[in-house]
Amino acid sequence: MKTLAQKFQLQAQLLIVENRYSEAKEAYKQMIQYDRSYDSLFEYAHFLQKQNHFKEATREYENILVLELSQDHRATTLNNLAILYRAQNQNQEALKAYEEALGIRRELAKKNPTVYEIDYAKMLIMGVDYFERDKKDLEEAKDILSQERYREVYQAQKLLKQIEEIEKQ
């Protein structure tokens, strides 16, 4: 079953490269018939999101949340759901998903800072940028990202530039 799922996954990925999105979607549907793991379901949901199939992507992410997930996977799924809900003007649902994801990221960052701090900082920035949260969250994100260990980390430097842009607004 896993081998068949991988075959369809590879087929979908190749079809995307060829800009054959409707065929890729069908290949992904075949993939998830054989593999209902988090990784496969998330890949399909993310594909739908990138193709602006917001309602389908939302449904797929919501289905993922009923699985037994690691906290990291749960936060990532909730984060994507928050973005989708916001794009569909479902602002209360978006804020609820965001706040749950932020809480999980905060706890993960406390337990294992070197692995999760950048993701937590990114969530803080998202809150100010998307949900008009208090700008003090930008200061917390800036404090995290300005640490010596992140000086040469591209993503951290990119997020610091994003903070600068938000502060200029």
C-alpha positions as CSV (number, residue, x, y, z in Angstrom):
1,M,0.0,0.0,0.0
2,K,2.8,2.4,0.9
3,T,4.5,1.7,-2.4
4,L,1.4,2.6,-4.3
5,A,0.9,5.7,-2.3
6,Q,4.5,6.7,-3.1
7,K,3.9,6.1,-6.8
8,F,0.9,8.4,-6.8
9,Q,2.8,11.0,-4.8
10,L,5.6,11.0,-7.2
11,Q,3.2,11.2,-10.1
12,A,1.4,14.2,-8.5
13,Q,4.7,16.0,-8.0
14,L,5.8,15.5,-11.6
15,L,2.4,16.7,-12.8
16,I,2.8,19.8,-10.8
17,V,6.2,20.5,-12.4
18,E,4.4,20.2,-15.7
19,N,1.6,22.6,-14.5
20,R,-1.0,19.9,-14.9
21,Y,-2.7,20.7,-11.6
22,S,-6.1,18.9,-12.1
23,E,-4.3,15.7,-12.9
24,A,-2.0,16.2,-9.9
25,K,-5.0,16.6,-7.7
26,E,-6.3,13.2,-8.9
27,A,-3.0,11.6,-8.3
28,Y,-3.0,13.0,-4.7
29,K,-6.5,11.7,-4.2
30,Q,-5.2,8.3,-5.2
31,M,-2.2,8.7,-2.9
32,I,-4.4,9.4,0.2
33,Q,-6.5,6.3,-0.5
34,Y,-3.4,4.2,0.1
35,D,-1.7,6.3,2.8
36,R,-3.7,8.2,5.4
37,S,-0.6,9.4,7.3
38,Y,-0.1,12.9,8.5
39,D,2.5,13.6,5.9
40,S,0.4,12.5,3.0
41,L,-2.8,14.2,4.1
42,F,-0.9,17.4,4.9
43,E,0.8,17.4,1.5
44,Y,-2.6,17.0,-0.2
45,A,-4.2,19.8,1.9
46,H,-1.2,22.1,1.3
47,F,-1.5,21.4,-2.5
48,L,-5.1,22.4,-2.4
49,Q,-4.3,25.5,-0.4
50,K,-1.6,26.6,-3.0
51,Q,-4.2,26.0,-5.8
52,N,-6.6,28.3,-4.0
53,H,-9.1,25.5,-3.4
54,F,-9.7,27.0,0.0
55,K,-12.9,25.1,1.0
56,E,-11.4,21.7,0.1
57,A,-8.1,22.5,1.8
58,T,-9.9,23.7,4.9
59,R,-11.9,20.4,5.0
60,E,-8.7,18.4,4.6
61,Y,-6.9,20.3,7.4
62,E,-9.9,19.9,9.7
63,N,-9.8,16.1,8.9
64,I,-6.1,16.0,9.9
65,L,-6.9,17.6,13.3
66,V,-9.0,14.5,14.3
67,L,-5.9,12.3,13.9
68,E,-3.5,11.7,16.8
69,L,-0.9,14.3,16.1
70,S,2.4,15.5,17.6
71,Q,2.2,19.0,19.0
72,D,4.4,20.3,16.2
73,H,2.1,18.8,13.5
74,R,-1.0,20.1,15.3
75,A,0.4,23.6,15.4
76,T,1.4,23.5,11.8
77,T,-2.0,22.3,10.7
78,L,-3.7,25.0,12.9
79,N,-1.5,27.7,11.5
80,N,-2.4,26.8,7.9
81,L,-6.1,26.6,8.9
82,A,-5.8,30.1,10.4
83,I,-4.5,31.4,7.1
84,L,-7.3,29.7,5.2
85,Y,-10.0,30.8,7.5
86,R,-8.7,34.4,7.3
87,A,-8.7,34.2,3.4
88,Q,-12.3,33.1,3.6
89,N,-13.3,36.0,6.0
90,Q,-14.0,33.5,8.8
91,N,-12.2,35.8,11.2
92,Q,-13.3,34.2,14.5
93,E,-12.3,30.7,13.4
94,A,-9.0,32.1,12.1
95,L,-8.2,33.8,15.4
96,K,-9.2,30.7,17.4
97,A,-6.9,28.5,15.2
98,Y,-4.1,31.0,15.4
99,E,-4.3,31.3,19.2
100,E,-4.3,27.6,19.7
101,A,-1.3,27.2,17.3
102,L,0.5,30.1,19.1
103,G,0.0,28.4,22.5
104,I,1.4,25.2,21.2
105,R,4.4,26.9,19.6
106,R,5.1,28.8,22.8
107,E,5.2,25.6,24.9
108,L,7.4,23.9,22.3
109,A,9.8,26.8,22.2
110,K,10.1,26.7,26.0
111,K,10.9,23.0,26.0
112,N,13.2,23.0,23.0
113,P,14.2,26.6,22.0
114,T,16.8,25.8,19.3
115,V,14.2,23.7,17.4
116,Y,11.0,25.8,17.9
117,E,11.9,29.4,18.7
118,I,12.0,30.6,15.1
119,D,8.5,29.0,14.4
120,Y,7.2,30.7,17.6
121,A,8.7,34.1,16.5
122,K,7.1,33.6,13.1
123,M,3.7,33.0,14.8
124,L,4.1,36.2,16.9
125,I,4.8,38.2,13.7
126,M,1.8,36.6,12.0
127,G,-0.4,37.6,14.9
128,V,0.5,41.3,14.5
129,D,0.4,41.2,10.7
130,Y,-2.8,39.2,10.3
131,F,-4.8,39.6,13.5
132,E,-3.7,43.1,14.7
133,R,-2.3,41.7,18.0
134,D,-0.3,44.0,20.2
135,K,2.9,45.1,18.7
136,K,4.8,44.1,21.8
137,D,4.7,40.6,20.2
138,L,7.1,42.0,17.6
139,E,9.5,42.9,20.3
140,E,9.4,39.4,21.7
141,A,10.0,38.0,18.2
142,K,12.8,40.4,17.6
143,D,14.5,39.4,20.9
144,I,14.3,35.8,19.9
145,L,15.5,36.3,16.4
146,S,18.4,38.7,17.4
147,Q,20.1,36.0,19.5
148,E,23.6,35.2,18.5
149,R,22.8,31.7,17.5
150,Y,20.4,33.0,14.7
151,R,22.8,35.6,13.2
152,E,23.7,33.3,10.3
153,V,20.2,31.7,10.0
154,Y,18.5,32.9,6.8
155,Q,15.0,32.5,8.0
156,A,15.7,34.4,11.2
157,Q,17.2,37.3,9.3
158,K,14.3,37.3,6.8
159,L,11.8,37.5,9.7
160,L,13.7,40.4,11.2
161,K,13.3,42.2,7.9
162,Q,9.6,41.4,8.0
163,I,9.4,42.9,11.5
164,E,11.1,46.1,10.2
165,E,8.5,46.4,7.4
166,I,5.6,45.9,9.8
167,E,7.0,48.5,12.2
168,K,7.2,51.1,9.3
169,Q,3.5,50.8,8.6
